[in-house]
Amino acid sequence: MPNRRPLPRPALAPLAIGLLLATAGAAARAEAVEASPTLLAATADRSASGCPALRLNHLQRRVLVAADRGEDGLRRYVQRTRMIHQLDLAETDRWVQQVRARNADCRVAITALAP
């Protein structure tokens, strides 16, 4: 077996910090995936109109507000918060379209039932 000299303590510090940051980053990505708007189903309650009222978390509301500003607004929001929420623009846009379609379908159904 070759005689290996142990690394000096100052050389171990960057390795330890790198390992700590790598595991923290992996944990943050796992939490971001769990908190992704496409993976969190918006639960619904019946409102007075008979249409399900969406219950959205803070991130989902912020995404919808950004989407209301237009395609460019959504793109800027996703780009600005990409390191925090790990959102994908295409996936987020699909989620926004699904939420809007669900709300539109409900409005059409309510209008059809009205006298």
Contacts in CASP RR format, 6 or more apart in sequence:
PFRMAT RR
TARGET T0000
AUTHOR 0000-0000-0000
METHOD contacts of the structure
MODEL  1
MPNRRPLPRPALAPLAIGLLLATAGAAARAEAVEASPTLLAATADRSASG
CPALRLNHLQRRVLVAADRGEDGLRRYVQRTRMIHQLDLAETDRWVQQVR
ARNADCRVAITALAP
7 15 0 8 1.000
28 86 0 8 1.000
29 86 0 8 1.000
32 84 0 8 1.000
32 85 0 8 1.000
32 86 0 8 1.000
32 87 0 8 1.000
33 39 0 8 1.000
33 86 0 8 1.000
34 40 0 8 1.000
35 57 0 8 1.000
35 59 0 8 1.000
35 85 0 8 1.000
36 85 0 8 1.000
36 86 0 8 1.000
36 87 0 8 1.000
36 91 0 8 1.000
37 59 0 8 1.000
37 60 0 8 1.000
37 63 0 8 1.000
37 87 0 8 1.000
37 92 0 8 1.000
37 95 0 8 1.000
38 91 0 8 1.000
38 92 0 8 1.000
38 94 0 8 1.000
38 95 0 8 1.000
40 57 0 8 1.000
40 60 0 8 1.000
42 54 0 8 1.000
42 55 0 8 1.000
42 56 0 8 1.000
42 60 0 8 1.000
42 99 0 8 1.000
43 54 0 8 1.000
43 55 0 8 1.000
44 52 0 8 1.000
44 53 0 8 1.000
44 54 0 8 1.000
44 55 0 8 1.000
45 52 0 8 1.000
45 53 0 8 1.000
45 55 0 8 1.000
46 52 0 8 1.000
46 53 0 8 1.000
47 53 0 8 1.000
49 110 0 8 1.000
50 110 0 8 1.000
51 103 0 8 1.000
51 106 0 8 1.000
51 107 0 8 1.000
51 109 0 8 1.000
51 110 0 8 1.000
52 102 0 8 1.000
52 106 0 8 1.000
54 99 0 8 1.000
54 102 0 8 1.000
54 103 0 8 1.000
56 64 0 8 1.000
59 85 0 8 1.000
62 77 0 8 1.000
63 74 0 8 1.000
63 77 0 8 1.000
63 87 0 8 1.000
63 92 0 8 1.000
63 95 0 8 1.000
63 96 0 8 1.000
64 96 0 8 1.000
64 99 0 8 1.000
66 73 0 8 1.000
66 74 0 8 1.000
66 76 0 8 1.000
66 77 0 8 1.000
66 78 0 8 1.000
67 73 0 8 1.000
67 74 0 8 1.000
67 93 0 8 1.000
67 96 0 8 1.000
71 93 0 8 1.000
74 89 0 8 1.000
74 92 0 8 1.000
74 93 0 8 1.000
74 96 0 8 1.000
75 89 0 8 1.000
78 87 0 8 1.000
78 88 0 8 1.000
78 89 0 8 1.000
78 92 0 8 1.000
79 89 0 8 1.000
81 87 0 8 1.000
END
